Amino acid sequence: MKSPITGKEMTLKTSKSSVVFRKEEFEYLHLAYYCQDTDEQFTTTELDELNLNQVYNQYRSKHNILFADEILCIREKYGLSANKMSQILGFGANSYRNYEKGEVPSMANANLIQTISNNSNVFRDLVLRSSDLEEQERNKVLVKIDAAIDLEDESKDENKFVSMLFGNMLPDAFSGYRKPNIHKLSEMVVYFTEKLHPTVTMMNKLLFYADFLNYKKSAYSISGARYMAHNYGPVPVRFHGIFDYMTNKKIVELQTENFGEFTGEKFILPVTKNFNSELFNDIELESLKDVTAKFKNCNATDIKEISHEERAWIENEKEKNNINYNYGFDLIHV
């Protein structure tokens, strides 16, 4: 970005800052362009949103408030408009739509949304009592609610297993303020398999770079996966179990190959499997493409050594710590 005063290119800098939101103070990493000649800082609309998202994310995590993508998923599950959801829940006309766009709900509204997310039967009672639904529309919603309840019952064992794989399922700084999503993580693996046919070692680094690059762009990860500093670079926590899950579900396959001095496993796609782009927003798809373009000519050794130059690995490798997503702002290779 060029300085509006001198016309010269400015440097994007990160500095620790704090701000008060809803009577609470939060520290965050403030991103701004620095003009060396005038010693002034400038931001863009995108940077303002990125800075604000860091604060909102901490507030949501602290008070267990659902994130915008989770709020959207609740409505889509029942096939209702945002306006109808607001009416059923007793919110203002545009409230639910605004929450889906990132506005932080009041604590009262947040608690109600959390309740219906946890218990479909509660939402069923609200629908039955609502005077804002025509009888035909009410019946359609009730059918979807009953189907959702049945699916929740059927998926209990699998959801429990996925929760064990991811550990803590609550969004925080170590999940990139996303609830861990095995479906999106699986599709990320499908995407990189389709484009690069990587080994397990390389796949781990591709996932790390995609998630942390997306955080660098938006203050959110893509998958909600947690990463740790492994000897060979950053890797998803419990990656062996995660990849076993994907192969057992026939999402991808692992094929043993000889790579000269050593034998390793390489990802390949089943014939019937294709990447599902509909799970991802534009920024997420851009992050996947950027990482693919950056590392398309690398092998596992190359990307391992590159990842060892990142602060995310350097400052956490000794203790094998989990990696805070704020290290995304320090990435030097993407």
C-alpha positions as CSV (number, residue, x, y, z in Angstrom):
1,M,0.0,0.0,0.0
2,K,1.3,3.5,-0.9
3,S,1.3,6.3,1.6
4,P,-1.5,8.8,1.0
5,I,0.9,11.6,2.0
6,T,4.2,10.7,0.2
7,G,3.0,8.2,-2.4
8,K,5.8,5.8,-1.3
9,E,5.2,2.1,-0.5
10,M,4.6,1.5,3.1
11,T,5.5,-1.5,5.4
12,L,2.8,-3.7,7.0
13,K,3.7,-3.8,10.7
14,T,2.2,-5.7,13.6
15,S,2.2,-4.3,17.2
16,K,0.7,-5.3,20.5
17,S,-2.3,-3.1,21.4
18,S,-5.4,-3.2,23.6
19,V,-9.0,-2.1,23.3
20,V,-12.1,-2.0,25.5
21,F,-15.1,-3.9,24.2
22,R,-18.3,-4.2,26.3
23,K,-16.4,-2.9,29.3
24,E,-13.7,-5.5,29.0
25,E,-10.1,-4.9,27.9
26,F,-8.5,-7.2,25.3
27,E,-5.0,-7.3,23.9
28,Y,-4.6,-8.1,20.2
29,L,-2.0,-7.7,17.4
30,H,-2.8,-4.5,15.6
31,L,-1.9,-4.6,11.9
32,A,-1.3,-1.3,10.1
33,Y,0.8,0.2,7.3
34,Y,3.7,2.3,8.5
35,C,4.9,5.4,6.6
36,Q,8.6,5.8,7.5
37,D,8.8,9.4,6.2
38,T,5.9,10.7,8.3
39,D,6.0,8.2,11.2
40,E,2.2,7.7,10.7
41,Q,0.1,4.5,10.4
42,F,-2.7,3.8,8.0
43,T,-5.2,1.0,7.8
44,T,-7.6,-0.4,5.2
45,T,-11.2,-1.6,5.6
46,E,-9.8,-5.2,5.4
47,L,-7.2,-4.5,8.1
48,D,-9.8,-2.8,10.4
49,E,-12.0,-5.9,10.1
50,L,-9.0,-8.2,10.8
51,N,-8.1,-6.2,13.9
52,L,-11.7,-6.1,15.1
53,N,-12.1,-9.8,14.5
54,Q,-9.2,-10.6,16.9
55,V,-11.0,-8.7,19.7
56,Y,-14.5,-10.2,18.9
57,N,-12.9,-13.7,18.8
58,Q,-11.5,-13.4,22.3
59,Y,-14.8,-12.1,23.7
60,R,-16.7,-14.9,22.1
61,S,-14.2,-17.5,23.4
62,K,-14.2,-16.1,26.9
63,H,-18.1,-16.0,27.1
64,N,-18.7,-19.2,25.1
65,I,-20.6,-17.3,22.4
66,L,-21.1,-19.1,19.1
67,F,-19.2,-17.8,16.1
68,A,-20.9,-16.5,12.9
69,D,-20.4,-19.6,10.9
70,E,-22.0,-21.7,13.6
71,I,-24.9,-19.4,13.9
72,L,-25.4,-19.6,10.1
73,C,-25.3,-23.4,10.2
74,I,-28.2,-23.6,12.7
75,R,-30.5,-21.7,10.4
76,E,-29.5,-23.6,7.3
77,K,-30.1,-26.9,9.1
78,Y,-33.8,-26.0,9.3
79,G,-34.2,-24.2,6.0
80,L,-35.4,-20.9,7.5
81,S,-34.7,-17.4,6.5
82,A,-32.7,-15.2,8.8
83,N,-35.8,-13.0,9.3
84,K,-37.9,-16.1,10.4
85,M,-35.2,-17.2,12.8
86,S,-35.3,-13.7,14.4
87,Q,-39.1,-13.9,14.7
88,I,-39.1,-17.4,16.2
89,L,-36.4,-16.5,18.7
90,G,-38.0,-13.1,19.6
91,F,-35.1,-11.0,18.2
92,G,-35.2,-7.8,16.3
93,A,-36.0,-8.1,12.6
94,N,-32.4,-8.1,11.3
95,S,-30.7,-9.4,14.3
96,Y,-30.0,-13.0,13.2
97,R,-28.7,-11.9,9.8
98,N,-26.3,-9.5,11.5
99,Y,-25.1,-12.2,13.8
100,E,-24.4,-14.4,10.8
101,K,-22.3,-11.5,9.4
102,G,-20.2,-11.3,12.5
103,E,-22.0,-9.0,14.9
104,V,-21.5,-10.2,18.4
105,P,-24.9,-11.0,20.0
106,S,-26.0,-9.7,23.4
107,M,-25.4,-12.3,26.2
108,A,-29.1,-13.0,26.4
109,N,-29.4,-13.7,22.7
110,A,-26.2,-15.6,22.7
111,N,-27.4,-17.9,25.4
112,L,-30.6,-18.6,23.6
113,I,-28.7,-19.4,20.3
114,Q,-26.3,-21.6,22.2
115,T,-29.3,-23.5,23.8
116,I,-31.0,-24.3,20.5
117,S,-27.7,-25.3,19.0
118,N,-27.2,-27.8,21.9
119,N,-30.8,-29.1,22.0
120,S,-33.0,-29.3,18.9
121,N,-36.0,-30.1,21.2
122,V,-35.8,-26.6,22.7
123,F,-36.0,-25.1,19.2
124,R,-38.9,-27.4,18.4
125,D,-40.8,-26.0,21.4
126,L,-40.1,-22.5,20.2
127,V,-41.4,-23.3,16.7
128,L,-44.6,-24.8,18.1
129,R,-45.2,-21.7,20.1
130,S,-44.4,-19.2,17.4
131,S,-47.2,-17.1,15.9
132,D,-45.1,-16.0,13.0
133,L,-45.2,-19.2,11.1
134,E,-48.0,-20.4,8.8
135,E,-49.2,-23.9,9.5
136,Q,-47.7,-25.3,6.3
137,E,-44.3,-23.7,7.0
138,R,-44.4,-24.8,10.6
139,N,-44.9,-28.4,9.6
140,K,-42.0,-28.3,7.2
141,V,-39.7,-26.9,9.9
142,L,-40.9,-29.6,12.4
143,V,-40.1,-32.3,9.9
144,K,-36.5,-31.0,9.5
145,I,-36.2,-30.6,13.3
146,D,-37.2,-34.3,13.8
147,A,-34.8,-35.4,11.1
148,A,-32.0,-33.4,12.8
149,I,-32.8,-35.0,16.1
150,D,-32.7,-38.5,14.5
151,L,-29.4,-37.7,12.9
152,E,-27.9,-36.4,16.1
153,D,-28.9,-39.7,17.8
154,E,-27.4,-41.7,14.9
155,S,-24.1,-39.7,14.9
156,K,-23.5,-39.8,18.7
157,D,-20.8,-42.5,18.6
158,E,-19.0,-40.9,15.6
159,N,-19.2,-37.4,17.1
160,K,-17.7,-38.8,20.3
161,F,-14.8,-40.3,18.4
162,V,-14.2,-37.1,16.4
163,S,-14.2,-35.2,19.7
164,M,-11.6,-37.5,21.1
165,L,-9.4,-36.9,18.0
166,F,-9.6,-33.1,18.3
167,G,-9.6,-32.9,22.1
168,N,-10.9,-29.5,23.1
169,M,-13.8,-28.8,20.7
170,L,-14.3,-25.2,21.8
171,P,-13.0,-22.4,19.5
172,D,-10.0,-20.5,20.9
173,A,-6.6,-19.1,19.9
174,F,-5.2,-22.6,19.4
175,S,-8.0,-23.6,17.0
176,G,-8.0,-20.3,15.1
177,Y,-11.3,-19.4,16.7
178,R,-13.1,-22.1,14.7
179,K,-14.9,-25.1,16.2
180,P,-12.9,-28.1,14.8
181,N,-14.6,-29.4,11.7
182,I,-13.6,-32.8,10.5
183,H,-15.5,-32.4,7.2
184,K,-13.6,-29.2,6.2
185,L,-10.3,-30.7,7.3
186,S,-11.0,-33.8,5.2
187,E,-11.8,-31.7,2.2
188,M,-8.6,-29.8,2.6
189,V,-6.8,-33.1,2.5
190,V,-8.8,-34.0,-0.6
191,Y,-7.8,-30.7,-2.2
192,F,-4.1,-31.1,-1.6
193,T,-4.2,-34.8,-2.7
194,E,-5.9,-33.8,-5.9
195,K,-3.4,-31.0,-6.7
196,L,-0.1,-32.4,-5.3
197,H,-0.4,-36.1,-4.2
198,P,1.7,-35.3,-1.1
199,T,3.3,-37.6,1.4
200,V,2.1,-37.6,5.0
201,T,5.0,-35.3,6.1
202,M,4.2,-32.8,3.3
203,M,0.4,-33.0,3.9
204,N,0.9,-31.9,7.5
205,K,2.8,-28.8,6.4
206,L,0.3,-27.9,3.7
207,L,-2.5,-28.1,6.2
208,F,-0.6,-26.0,8.7
209,Y,0.2,-23.3,6.1
210,A,-3.4,-23.2,4.8
211,D,-4.9,-22.8,8.2
212,F,-2.4,-20.3,9.5
213,L,-2.4,-18.3,6.2
214,N,-6.2,-18.0,6.4
215,Y,-5.8,-16.8,10.0
216,K,-3.3,-14.2,8.7
217,K,-5.9,-13.0,6.2
218,S,-9.1,-13.1,8.3
219,A,-8.3,-13.9,12.0
220,Y,-10.0,-17.4,11.5
221,S,-8.5,-20.8,10.6
222,I,-10.2,-22.9,8.0
223,S,-10.6,-26.2,9.8
224,G,-10.3,-25.4,13.5
225,A,-7.5,-28.0,13.8
226,R,-4.9,-27.6,16.5
227,Y,-1.2,-27.8,15.6
228,M,1.9,-28.7,17.5
229,A,5.6,-28.2,16.9
230,H,6.8,-31.7,15.9
231,N,10.5,-32.6,15.2
232,Y,9.7,-32.5,11.4
233,G,7.8,-29.2,11.6
234,P,4.2,-28.2,12.5
235,V,1.6,-31.0,12.4
236,P,-2.0,-31.3,13.3
237,V,-2.4,-32.7,16.8
238,R,-3.2,-36.5,16.6
239,F,-2.7,-36.4,12.9
240,H,-2.2,-40.2,12.7
241,G,-5.7,-40.7,14.1
242,I,-7.2,-38.0,11.9
243,F,-5.7,-39.6,8.7
244,D,-6.8,-43.1,9.9
245,Y,-10.3,-41.7,10.2
246,M,-10.2,-40.3,6.6
247,T,-8.9,-43.5,5.1
248,N,-11.4,-45.6,7.0
249,K,-14.2,-43.4,5.7
250,K,-12.6,-43.8,2.2
251,I,-12.2,-40.1,1.8
252,V,-8.6,-40.6,0.7
253,E,-6.2,-43.5,0.5
254,L,-2.6,-43.9,1.7
255,Q,-0.3,-45.8,-0.6
256,T,3.2,-47.0,0.5
257,E,5.9,-45.9,-1.9
258,N,9.7,-46.2,-2.0
259,F,11.4,-42.7,-2.0
260,G,15.0,-43.8,-2.5
261,E,16.5,-43.9,0.9
262,F,13.3,-44.3,2.8
263,T,9.7,-45.7,2.4
264,G,6.7,-43.5,3.1
265,E,3.0,-43.1,2.5
266,K,1.5,-40.9,-0.2
267,F,-2.0,-39.7,-0.4
268,I,-4.1,-40.7,-3.4
269,L,-7.8,-40.1,-4.2
270,P,-10.4,-42.8,-4.6
271,V,-11.8,-42.8,-8.1
272,T,-15.2,-41.5,-7.0
273,K,-14.0,-38.7,-4.8
274,N,-13.8,-35.0,-5.8
275,F,-13.1,-31.9,-3.9
276,N,-16.3,-30.2,-2.5
277,S,-15.6,-26.4,-2.8
278,E,-19.1,-25.5,-1.4
279,L,-17.8,-26.0,2.2
280,F,-15.4,-23.1,1.8
281,N,-15.7,-19.3,1.5
282,D,-13.8,-17.2,-1.0
283,I,-10.9,-16.4,1.4
284,E,-10.5,-20.0,2.4
285,L,-10.4,-21.2,-1.2
286,E,-7.8,-18.4,-2.0
287,S,-5.7,-19.7,0.9
288,L,-5.8,-23.2,-0.4
289,K,-4.8,-22.0,-3.9
290,D,-2.0,-19.8,-2.5
291,V,-0.4,-22.6,-0.5
292,T,-0.6,-25.0,-3.5
293,A,1.1,-22.4,-5.8
294,K,3.8,-21.8,-3.2
295,F,4.7,-25.4,-2.6
296,K,3.9,-27.1,-5.9
297,N,7.5,-27.7,-6.7
298,C,8.6,-28.8,-3.2
299,N,9.1,-32.3,-1.9
300,A,8.6,-33.3,1.8
301,T,12.2,-32.4,2.7
302,D,11.9,-29.0,1.1
303,I,8.7,-28.0,2.9
304,K,9.9,-29.5,6.2
305,E,13.0,-27.3,6.1
306,I,11.0,-24.2,5.0
307,S,8.6,-24.7,8.0
308,H,11.6,-24.8,10.3
309,E,12.2,-21.2,9.5
310,E,8.8,-20.1,10.8
311,R,8.6,-18.6,14.4
312,A,5.6,-20.8,14.9
313,W,7.9,-23.8,14.9
314,I,11.1,-22.2,16.2
315,E,9.6,-21.0,19.5
316,N,7.5,-24.1,20.2
317,E,9.6,-27.0,19.0
318,K,11.8,-27.5,22.1
319,E,8.8,-28.2,24.4
320,K,6.6,-29.7,21.6
321,N,4.0,-27.0,22.4
322,N,0.7,-26.5,20.6
323,I,0.9,-23.5,18.3
324,N,-1.1,-20.3,18.9
325,Y,-2.7,-19.1,15.7
326,N,-1.3,-15.6,16.3
327,Y,1.9,-16.9,14.9
328,G,0.0,-16.7,11.6
329,F,0.8,-13.0,11.4
330,D,4.5,-13.9,11.5
331,L,4.5,-16.3,8.6
332,I,7.4,-15.5,6.2
333,H,6.9,-18.0,3.4
334,V,3.2,-17.4,2.5
